[in-house]
Amino acid sequence: MSEKEVILTQEGLKKLEEELEHLKSVKRREVAERIKVAIGYGDLSENSEYEDAKNEQAFIEGRIITLEKMLRNARIINNDEVDTNIVSIGSTVILEDLEFGDKLEYTIVGTAESDPFQNKISNESPVGKAILGQKKGSIVDVQVPAGIIQYKIIDIKK
């Protein structure tokens, strides 16, 4: 079974590498120290500090494995590859909601680095799917639970 390709921008790659390094060099040590201290409290069967530390250790180790797998399967999108004539991963797109006239700005990224609070949407999200491959001036229909939203692509930037 092949592993899924993870699409990342340079910025996304850097963030994942930094998180991995932090987990390996800082968090592992911290949780190992917590376990050591908790063991000092005696009876492990009724030791909530020990149980919490072991759960955190499991989470950290799981996240490390996930990050390593993502980085192993990463395809990096360089800013130079971004075409300002067509929406692609790495593009920053200005959309106009045709019903309300609101202007929205999104950067299209892979699912691993999507963050709607930072206006970074996944290429697999409804809006991302609808605008990928479209040109400036295009009108796209986005299927959402409440119906269909129409957007006009106002601009495409790197």
C-alpha positions as CSV (number, residue, x, y, z in Angstrom):
1,M,0.0,0.0,0.0
2,S,1.5,3.3,-1.0
3,E,1.5,6.2,1.3
4,K,-0.3,9.4,0.4
5,E,1.7,12.3,-1.0
6,V,1.8,15.3,1.3
7,I,1.9,18.6,-0.5
8,L,3.7,21.4,1.3
9,T,4.9,24.9,0.7
10,Q,8.4,25.8,1.8
11,E,6.8,27.6,4.8
12,G,4.8,24.5,5.7
13,L,7.8,22.2,5.4
14,K,9.8,24.5,7.7
15,K,7.0,24.4,10.3
16,L,6.7,20.6,10.3
17,E,10.5,20.2,10.6
18,E,10.5,22.7,13.5
19,E,7.7,20.9,15.3
20,L,9.4,17.5,14.8
21,E,12.7,18.9,16.2
22,H,10.9,20.4,19.2
23,L,9.1,17.2,20.0
24,K,12.3,15.1,19.7
25,S,14.6,17.5,21.6
26,V,12.4,19.2,24.1
27,K,9.1,17.4,24.7
28,R,10.5,13.9,24.9
29,R,12.9,15.0,27.6
30,E,10.2,16.9,29.5
31,V,7.8,13.9,29.5
32,A,10.6,11.5,30.4
33,E,11.3,13.7,33.5
34,R,7.6,13.8,34.4
35,I,7.5,9.9,34.2
36,K,10.7,9.7,36.4
37,V,9.2,12.0,39.0
38,A,5.8,10.2,39.0
39,I,7.6,6.8,39.5
40,G,9.1,8.3,42.6
41,Y,5.6,8.7,44.1
42,G,5.3,5.0,44.4
43,D,2.4,2.7,43.5
44,L,1.9,3.1,39.8
45,S,-1.5,1.5,39.7
46,E,-3.1,4.5,41.4
47,N,-0.7,7.2,40.2
48,S,-2.5,9.7,38.1
49,E,0.6,11.8,37.4
50,Y,2.3,8.7,36.0
51,E,-0.8,7.8,33.9
52,D,-1.0,11.4,32.5
53,A,2.7,11.4,31.7
54,K,2.5,8.0,29.9
55,N,-0.5,9.2,27.9
56,E,1.4,12.4,26.9
57,Q,4.4,10.3,25.9
58,A,2.2,8.1,23.7
59,F,0.8,11.2,22.0
60,I,4.2,12.7,21.4
61,E,5.6,9.5,20.0
62,G,2.6,9.1,17.7
63,R,2.9,12.7,16.5
64,I,6.7,12.1,15.8
65,I,5.8,9.1,13.7
66,T,3.1,11.0,11.8
67,L,5.5,14.0,11.1
68,E,8.3,11.7,10.0
69,K,5.9,9.9,7.6
70,M,4.6,13.3,6.3
71,L,8.1,14.6,5.7
72,R,9.1,11.4,4.0
73,N,6.2,11.7,1.5
74,A,6.4,15.4,1.1
75,R,6.2,17.1,-2.3
76,I,7.4,20.7,-1.9
77,I,5.7,23.5,-3.9
78,N,8.2,26.2,-4.6
79,N,6.9,29.7,-5.0
80,D,8.6,29.9,-8.4
81,E,6.3,27.2,-9.6
82,V,3.2,29.2,-8.8
83,D,1.5,30.5,-11.9
84,T,-0.4,33.8,-11.5
85,N,-2.6,33.0,-14.5
86,I,-4.2,29.9,-13.0
87,V,-5.1,28.8,-9.4
88,S,-2.8,26.2,-8.1
89,I,-1.4,25.0,-4.8
90,G,0.7,27.9,-3.4
91,S,-1.5,30.6,-5.0
92,T,-3.0,33.4,-3.0
93,V,-6.4,34.1,-4.4
94,I,-8.8,37.0,-3.9
95,L,-12.4,35.9,-4.3
96,E,-15.6,37.9,-4.4
97,D,-18.8,36.4,-2.9
98,L,-21.3,37.2,-5.7
99,E,-24.3,37.2,-3.3
100,F,-22.9,39.5,-0.6
101,G,-20.1,41.3,-2.4
102,D,-17.6,40.2,0.3
103,K,-13.9,39.9,-0.7
104,L,-12.0,37.0,0.7
105,E,-8.3,36.2,0.4
106,Y,-7.1,32.6,0.7
107,T,-3.8,30.8,0.1
108,I,-4.3,27.3,-1.3
109,V,-2.1,24.7,0.5
110,G,-2.0,21.0,1.0
111,T,-4.2,19.5,3.8
112,A,-1.2,19.1,6.1
113,E,-0.8,22.9,6.5
114,S,-4.3,24.2,6.1
115,D,-5.4,26.7,8.7
116,P,-8.6,28.5,8.1
117,F,-7.8,31.0,10.8
118,Q,-4.7,32.0,8.8
119,N,-6.7,32.0,5.6
120,K,-4.9,28.9,4.4
121,I,-7.3,26.5,2.8
122,S,-6.7,23.0,1.7
123,N,-6.7,22.0,-2.0
124,E,-9.2,19.3,-0.9
125,S,-11.7,21.7,0.8
126,P,-14.9,22.6,-1.1
127,V,-13.6,26.1,-2.0
128,G,-10.1,24.8,-2.8
129,K,-11.4,22.1,-5.1
130,A,-13.7,24.5,-6.9
131,I,-11.1,27.1,-7.7
132,L,-8.1,24.9,-8.5
133,G,-7.2,25.2,-12.2
134,Q,-9.5,28.3,-12.7
135,K,-8.4,31.6,-14.1
136,K,-8.7,35.2,-13.0
137,G,-12.3,36.4,-13.8
138,S,-13.8,32.9,-13.6
139,I,-17.0,32.3,-11.7
140,V,-17.1,29.1,-9.6
141,D,-19.9,27.3,-7.8
142,V,-19.0,25.9,-4.4
143,Q,-21.2,23.3,-2.9
144,V,-21.7,23.8,0.8
145,P,-24.2,22.3,3.3
146,A,-26.4,25.3,3.0
147,G,-26.5,25.2,-0.8
148,I,-24.2,26.7,-3.5
149,I,-22.0,29.8,-3.1
150,Q,-20.8,31.6,-6.2
151,Y,-17.4,33.2,-6.2
152,K,-15.6,35.3,-8.8
153,I,-11.8,35.0,-8.9
154,I,-10.6,38.6,-8.7
155,D,-6.9,38.1,-8.5
156,I,-4.2,35.3,-8.3
157,K,-0.9,36.1,-6.6
158,K,2.2,34.1,-5.6
